[in-house]
């Protein structure tokens, strides 16, 4: 946690997709991003906008163009000509389960190749303290956005990270391509990384790579 190297880990690239696959990662990122959309965009027609229905000024004799209500579509604050009152677009996208799992593993491989994974011996803190986590991040040379992957029992580390700018937390078993690609660095302890790799090895197989090829 002081930033000194104490050990090294050997990782089999074949369990993470063998090589970085930009096309697969792009497809997974777009899917995650699209599925987060609420689809709640709405606009108001001239009948829905608040305002008087009185004619602004008389039809003739003013020298101005003809003008009716203030709610007309050509005035600022008026309604919309063809108001969008309900969502007709379908934003949700799908990917086969094997492709999603491979994309999650491949995103970790991309981080490892770019030296953007910071693995520490342990993230078990005695008490929740923001300053402790801030010192750890500084010692590791993390100067951009960071995703901290924690186990379900590491609550003190989660509480210590939640007030830091540009730092988000996620459970190790819920790491996905969208969150990994949305952050520059990944901070994880040795046990958490090993558990993710063990799970990846359990689900990895030739059928995964064939489906995403």
C-alpha positions in Angstrom: 0.0 0.0 0.0 3.1 2.2 0.2 3.7 1.9 -3.6 6.6 -0.6 -3.4 6.7 -3.7 -5.4 6.6 -6.9 -3.3 5.4 -9.6 -5.6 4.4 -10.4 -9.2 1.5 -12.3 -10.7 1.5 -14.5 -13.9 -1.7 -14.2 -15.9 -2.7 -16.5 -18.7 -3.9 -14.2 -21.6 -5.9 -17.0 -23.1 -8.4 -16.8 -20.2 -9.0 -13.2 -21.0 -9.4 -13.6 -24.8 -5.8 -14.0 -25.9 -5.7 -10.6 -27.5 -7.4 -7.2 -27.1 -10.5 -7.1 -29.4 -11.5 -3.5 -30.0 -14.6 -4.5 -32.0 -16.0 -6.6 -29.3 -15.3 -4.0 -26.6 -17.0 -1.3 -28.7 -20.1 -3.5 -29.1 -20.2 -4.2 -25.4 -19.7 -0.6 -24.4 -22.5 0.6 -26.7 -24.8 -2.1 -25.4 -24.2 -1.1 -21.7 -24.5 2.6 -22.5 -27.8 2.1 -24.5 -29.4 0.0 -21.8 -28.9 2.7 -19.3 -31.0 5.2 -21.2 -34.3 6.0 -19.6 -36.1 7.0 -22.8 -38.0 9.7 -20.9 -37.5 12.6 -23.3 -40.7 14.7 -23.7 -41.7 18.0 -25.4 -44.8 20.1 -25.1 -47.1 21.3 -27.8 -48.5 24.8 -27.9 -51.6 23.5 -26.1 -49.5 22.1 -23.2 -47.4 25.3 -22.6 -48.5 27.7 -19.9 -49.5 31.1 -21.2 -52.4 33.3 -22.2 -54.4 32.5 -25.3 -55.1 36.3 -25.8 -54.0 37.8 -29.1 -50.8 39.8 -28.4 -51.8 42.9 -30.4 -54.4 43.7 -33.0 -54.2 42.2 -36.5 -53.8 45.5 -38.5 -52.4 48.9 -38.0 -49.3 48.2 -35.9 -46.8 47.8 -38.8 -45.8 44.4 -37.3 -46.3 41.0 -38.6 -49.5 39.2 -37.7 -49.2 37.6 -34.3 -51.5 35.5 -32.2 -50.9 33.8 -28.8 -47.6 33.8 -27.0 -47.7 30.0 -27.0 -47.1 29.8 -30.8 -44.2 27.7 -31.9 -42.2 30.5 -33.4 -41.8 32.4 -30.1 -39.3 31.8 -27.3 -41.0 29.7 -24.6 -43.7 28.5 -27.0 -44.7 25.0 -27.8 -43.2 22.5 -30.2 -44.8 21.9 -33.6 -44.7 18.1 -33.4 -44.4 17.4 -29.7 -42.8 14.2 -28.5 -45.3 12.9 -25.9 -44.2 9.3 -25.7 -41.1 7.3 -26.4 -41.2 5.3 -29.7 -37.5 4.5 -30.0 -36.3 1.2 -28.6 -32.8 1.8 -27.2 -32.3 -1.6 -25.6 -29.6 -3.8 -27.2 -28.6 -7.4 -26.6 -25.5 -9.5 -26.8 -25.1 -13.2 -26.3 -24.1 -14.2 -22.8 -20.8 -15.6 -24.0 -19.9 -12.5 -25.8 -20.7 -10.3 -22.8 -18.6 -12.5 -20.5 -15.7 -12.5 -23.0 -16.0 -8.7 -23.3 -15.7 -8.3 -19.6 -12.6 -10.4 -19.5 -11.1 -8.7 -22.5 -11.6 -5.3 -21.0 -9.4 -6.4 -18.1 -6.8 -7.7 -20.6 -6.8 -4.2 -22.3 -6.1 -2.6 -18.9 -3.3 -5.0 -18.2 -1.7 -4.4 -21.6 -1.7 -0.7 -21.0 -0.3 -1.0 -17.4 -3.5 0.6 -16.0 -4.2 -2.1 -13.3 -2.9 -1.3 -9.8 -2.8 -4.5 -7.7 -2.0 -4.2 -4.0 -1.5 -6.9 -1.4 -4.7 -6.1 0.5 -7.4 -3.5 0.7 -8.6 -4.5 4.2 -8.7 -1.3 6.2 -9.1 -1.2 10.0 -11.5 1.7 9.9 -13.2 3.8 7.2 -10.9 6.8 6.6 -10.8 8.9 3.4 -7.3 10.1 4.0 -5.9 6.5 4.1 -7.4 5.8 0.7 -6.3 9.1 -0.7 -2.7 8.4 0.4 -2.8 4.9 -1.2 -4.0 6.3 -4.5 -1.3 9.0 -4.5 1.4 6.4 -3.7 0.4 4.2 -6.6 0.6 7.2 -9.0 -3.1 7.2 -9.9 -3.7 10.7 -11.4 -6.9 10.1 -13.4 -10.2 8.4 -12.9 -10.0 5.2 -10.9 -12.3 2.2 -10.4 -11.8 0.4 -7.1 -12.8 -3.2 -7.2 -13.7 -4.6 -3.8 -15.1 -7.7 -2.2 -18.4 -7.7 -0.4 -16.8 -7.8 3.0 -14.4 -4.8 2.4 -16.9 -2.2 3.6 -14.2 0.1 5.2 -12.4 0.5 1.8 -15.7 1.3 0.1 -16.6 3.9 2.7 -13.1 5.4 2.4 -13.4 5.8 -1.3 -16.9 7.2 -1.7 -15.9 10.9 -1.0 -12.9 11.0 -3.4 -13.3 12.8 -6.7 -13.0 10.7 -9.8 -13.1 7.5 -7.8 -15.8 4.9 -8.1 -16.2 1.5 -6.4 -17.6 -1.8 -7.7 -17.8 -5.3 -6.5 -15.2 -7.6 -8.0 -17.8 -10.1 -9.1 -19.7 -7.3 -10.9 -16.9 -5.8 -12.9 -17.9 -5.3 -16.5 -16.5 -3.8 -19.7 -18.4 -0.6 -19.4 -17.1 0.4 -16.0 -13.5 -0.8 -16.8 -13.4 1.3 -20.0 -15.0 4.3 -18.3 -12.1 4.6 -15.9 -8.4 5.1 -16.6 -7.1 2.9 -13.7 -8.3 -0.2 -11.9 -7.4 -0.6 -8.3 -7.8 -4.1 -6.9 -6.2 -6.3 -4.3 -4.4 -9.6 -4.9 -7.3 -11.7 -3.6 -9.9 -9.9 -5.7 -7.9 -10.1 -8.9 -7.3 -13.8 -8.3 -11.0 -14.5 -7.7 -11.9 -12.7 -11.0 -9.3 -14.7 -12.9 -10.4 -17.9 -11.3 -14.0 -17.2 -12.4 -12.8 -16.2 -15.8 -10.9 -19.5 -16.1 -14.0 -21.4 -15.1 -16.2 -19.9 -17.8 -13.5 -19.5 -20.5 -13.6 -22.0 -23.3 -13.2 -22.4 -27.1 -16.9 -21.7 -27.7 -16.5 -18.2 -26.2 -13.8 -17.2 -28.6 -15.6 -18.7 -31.6 -18.8 -16.8 -30.8 -17.0 -13.4 -30.6 -14.6 -13.9 -33.5 
